[in-house]
Amino acid sequence: MNPNASVFVPGGYAFDTGVSKQFVKEASVSTLPQVASTEEELQRVLNHLASEHVLAIDCEGADLSKGCWFLQECQLTAWQRLPTFHFVSRHCPRPNKLQHGRLCLLQIGTMHGEAFALDILELGERAFELGLRALLEGERPIKVVHDFRQDNDALLHQFGVQMRGLFDCQLCDVMLRRLGGHRTGYVTGSAKLLSSRGILQGSVQGYGILTQEQKQAIHDRFSRDRHLWERRPLPQDMVEYALEDVKPMLQLQRLLLQELVEALGEQDAWQLVKEGSMAYAADFASQRECRCRLCCNAAENARFDGFRFMQRLQALPSQRLNPHILRRIWRQEDAQPLPLPGPSRFYVNEADESVPLPVS
């Protein structure tokens, strides 16, 4: 494998896959905000990103999901009238108070090691009207993500964003394991995936390097304080965590893409990761049930549902995905759907805190 080779990107351009120079480059971003919370700051960040061909994207929120945006009676009624994967809340009044699911922050990383956070809680729909929607819904730039199911669920149902141009690193890892003859009953977390490729992870004040264990410690903090991402000003360590989460993703994407190209060839690799990432991201958004930890046992979301995934891919025309790719990645377990996750292991107490249920 040549780590410095250029990778073909459908659409007429290639980008360098070397990581040594790109990821140590000190970008001149001193005048740009770390967190864009005003319209003027947002536009400066989006203008800065306008020439990028590939970006890393992640979201943070209060039990990020369709949440109560979707689980209102009027919205459920509208869902029954509309095609699947359609933006429901344009047709229904929104609740005045969102109990859970709210999208609060959207982070963007670049190939130069830059990272910015957009304060969606403060900016609201104006963020999408001022250019963010165009960036997210365009085929370009490529948006590199890691398990975008809950993020996509929230973006769709809260703001009507229909994502395009995704490259999901978690999904790519599942496909590589299948092509290598390995088990894929469970998906891999970002920290473990980064470590397996020898990629150094950032550190956060008070937690150190973001290993799988440290990320779990931070997630436990989210669990105790379910409104953490809604607090303003945001705690500085949470800002650091959000930004560090996207910084290594483009390096990981390049390595995964190299492996997939070696296994399938350029055209088939791009077909699979493009269509596969969209199918994977659509999973939670297309279900009526909310898949956040307050509505189900979210730990079971780590199971890979090959049945639902393959159903979406098999429905695609052959010009979008070569049928022989489907034959290579299909497994016997894809013949049956996974059961829905069990009940939540948390409840919300009188102080509006999420608390683990007692172990019986």
Sequence and secondary structure as in RCSB ss.txt:
>XXXX:A:sequence
MNPNASVFVPGGYAFDTGVSKQFVKEASVSTLPQVASTEEELQRVLNHLASEHVLAIDCEGADLSKGCWFLQECQ
LTAWQRLPTFHFVSRHCPRPNKLQHGRLCLLQIGTMHGEAFALDILELGERAFELGLRALLEGERPIKVVHDFRQ
DNDALLHQFGVQMRGLFDCQLCDVMLRRLGGHRTGYVTGSAKLLSSRGILQGSVQGYGILTQEQKQAIHDRFSRD
RHLWERRPLPQDMVEYALEDVKPMLQLQRLLLQELVEALGEQDAWQLVKEGSMAYAADFASQRECRCRLCCNAAE
NARFDGFRFMQRLQALPSQRLNPHILRRIWRQEDAQPLPLPGPSRFYVNEADESVPLPVS
>XXXX:A:secstr
  TT EEEETTTEEEE   TTTTT     TTS SEE SHHHHHHHHHHHTT SEEEEEEEESS SSHHHH SHHH
HHHHHHS TT   TTSS   SS  S  EEEEEEE TTS EEEEEHHHHTTHHIIIIIHHHHHSS SEEEESS HH
HHHHHHHHH     SEEEHHHHHHHHHHHTT   SB   HHHHHHHTT    EETTTEE  HHHHHHHHHHHHH 
TTGGG SS  HHHHHHHHHHHTTHHHHHHHHHHHHHHHH HHHHHHHHHHHHHHHHHHHHTSSS  STTTS GGG
GGB  HHHHHHHHHTS TTTS HHHHHHH  GGGGS        SEEE TTS EEE    
